[in-house]
Amino acid sequence: MIIAKSPKPTNITLPDHTQLPESDGTFVKNFQEHPQSVLLTDSIRPVLQQLHPDGQYRIGQDCGIYWRLTEPPEKGAEAPDWFYVPQIPPLLDGEMRRSYVLWKEYVAPLIVLEFVSGDGLKERDKTPPSFDNQEEKQKAGKFWVYEQAIRVPFYGIYEVQKASVEMYQLVEGRYELLSSNERGHYPIPSMGVELGIWEGEYDEVTLPWLRWWDNQGNLLLTGDERSQLLTSQLEQERQRAEQEQQRAEQEQQRAEQEQQRAEQERQRAERLAERLRQMGIDPNEL
């Protein structure tokens, strides 16, 4: 975390999330960003609830991370499209966070994801900040901020147009580009999951979506997908039960038919025996 120096040494109280802007006033870049964030959050939630049974974690979606104090404040913040912070309480000072202020939290996100809507240069910008007479001359690039200032362990750049995700891991203070595993996914060991591209329909749109898998390669489902899967499984069970009932009824019918045939055979045998006796022949001596 970097805090811009003041021209004169003064005793100041650093602002918290209630005193800093919640938004930089920019529009969401396209209609795909919001459902993509929801897809990531919805599908990973059960995993995080297992990892944090005490609820000590937070997910941010297009939420500001303040990493240094500037004027205006927004210049000292980045707003990742999606990030996850472990081991922090759901509430801060009894309130939901309006933003994530590092000088009040002290815990960096474990993973930050950016969704590219342009050429991807902003997400790969490694430009450090520069100052002239203690005034900011050049704003730091996103890549530099996540690597050098916030020091996020995992940084992902997702490009829907290229159907790709570029993953970096912080190693000895520098981001190293990760290679995908045999499934084409990028493992996040401390979360026990993998991140990759899934081609399919979500939110009534078929796209190469960014999604989670478990470390065995099983796709992590959203709540709707889990409900649909459960409904499908229940329907399959109902159909199997009906088939079993039909088979049981058919077996019962066959058993009844066999019983009827046996009864008919018994009656024929009795009639034949009666005829033999009428003819003076003992059927038991035959």
C-alpha angles and dihedrals in degrees: 000000000000124000117197113240121249119232090237127033106251136161104250134172110227113234121248133214092282092058100044126078115270093209139027090218096246124135124247102263099231143351093259097063098072097048089044090056092046090049092054094045097044095049097044096045097088090051093050091047088056092047091047109032087165090059093241100150140077138209121209125203116190086334123149121253109200109208101164139017114253142152113272092030095221090069089067095054140076123201109208116200089234136002141162128212120192128208101023127118120255091238130044115209088344095305137098110254116258090193138351112261112191097199088059098039107036092197118103121213114266093219135016124192127195123194112215115222098165132029095314095242093120092053091050097042109132095179112137119218117265128202134203115198089343091304117117110255100175129021117234118251121247095246091052092047094052093043104038107020108031093021097211110192094219127030123182129191112198121195114187092187090058094037089231145116123206112207128198131187125202108241119175092339097312134089116248120197109242126223119225122246126243090284093053090251134124114231120222097197099192090055095042091230142104130224124216149128122292121189109211149094121297127157087008091297127107110218141135094271126193108243147166130245129184118248090267090059098256114145113245107233131218121238091261091048091050090050091048090048091049091048090049092048091048090049090050090049090049091050091047090049091050091049091050090049090049090049090049091050091048090050090049090050091049090049091050090048090050089049090050091049090049090050091049090050090050091050092049090050091051092050091049091049090050091052091050092051090050086054090052095254121129105223090204090064094055 
